[in-house]
Amino acid sequence: MIVTMNVYDFLGRELYNVPDPKVAKIIKENIKLIGNNVLDLCCGTGRYSCLLSELGASVIGIDTDKKSIEQAKRKETNARFICENIKDFSTKEKFSAVVLLGNSVPHFSIQDLNVIIAKYKNSTIADRI
């Protein structure tokens, strides 16, 4: 079964109430801790990137899926979106926080997660990954 990104976004937003209310609450309550310059790994269609942006953060969202990034770019947001594998993405920019939200974590092995954490730990101002 092929699911378009419009349907994916609709299902996530309407049927499953994504951004998840609990996650959204945590983000809202901790936005000062999260900071104003956020890298959102595996951002998908940008739901959490957009929320972070609405709360005043400068956000770069990264995802490997071209259709998801295209969908994210159509949203009214100041977040920037890049289609690239997070294992390959490189930047000299420092972020107040690097986040991996949503349902992406189960798609990685423990070894991959360790590599990702080590890679992006150096991209944060104060080890906020």
Disulfide bonds with the S-S distance in Angstrom:
none
